[in-house]
Amino acid sequence: MIGDKAANVFTNADILALPDGERQAGILGAVTLMAQTAAAQEGNAARCITDWYFTVRRTHTLVVATMQKYPEERASGTIYGLIAMSCKELQRPN
């Protein structure tokens, strides 16, 4: 729970409304959780996720800008979508 909402229904607007430190912690937490989940299934995907967030310049800025562009979307889906676009290990064949 974050406030009175379950974290899995948080929208981008909800994340953006948080104070800066809480917003950064929430985004970092989501990225870290996705990396941990990926590590249990595909080790290379976990490495890609952490590299994407921690070594690519301006990744946090990209996440926030995307959240601002799509305020009604779920925050977890937005973050996952950005990760999947950058990490081929998470992309599924058509």
C-alpha positions, -999 to 999 in steps of 0.1 A, spaced: 0 0 0 11 35 -8 -12 58 10 -47 43 5 -39 26 -28 -24 -7 -36 9 -3 -54 -2 -24 -84 -30 2 -93 -8 33 -89 -10 54 -120 17 76 -134 -1 106 -121 -1 91 -86 37 86 -88 42 121 -102 22 136 -73 46 122 -47 73 144 -32 105 141 -53 124 117 -29 94 94 -26 89 95 -64 125 85 -70 123 58 -44 92 44 -60 106 43 -95 139 27 -82 118 1 -62 99 -8 -93 130 -12 -115 147 -32 -88 117 -55 -83 116 -61 -121 153 -69 -122 149 -94 -93 119 -111 -110 139 -113 -143 169 -128 -125 148 -157 -114 139 -165 -150 166 -150 -173 199 -137 -158 208 -117 -188 175 -98 -186 182 -88 -150 216 -74 -160 201 -55 -189 175 -39 -165 200 -28 -140 224 -15 -167 196 4 -183 186 22 -151 220 27 -135 244 32 -164 224 48 -192 224 86 -188 191 103 -181 171 71 -177 152 85 -147 144 116 -167 130 94 -195 108 75 -170 94 107 -155 88 123 -190 70 92 -201 49 92 -170 40 128 -177 30 120 -212 7 91 -201 -6 101 -167 -35 76 -166 -15 45 -174 -3 22 -146 32 31 -134 44 -4 -134 33 -9 -170 51 23 -181 83 12 -164 81 -23 -178 74 -9 -213 105 13 -212 126 -16 -200 113 -40 -226 121 -15 -254 157 -14 -242 162 -51 -232 158 -76 -260 158 -104 -235 123 -93 -224 109 -90 -259 87 -119 -270 87 -131 -306 54 -124 -325 
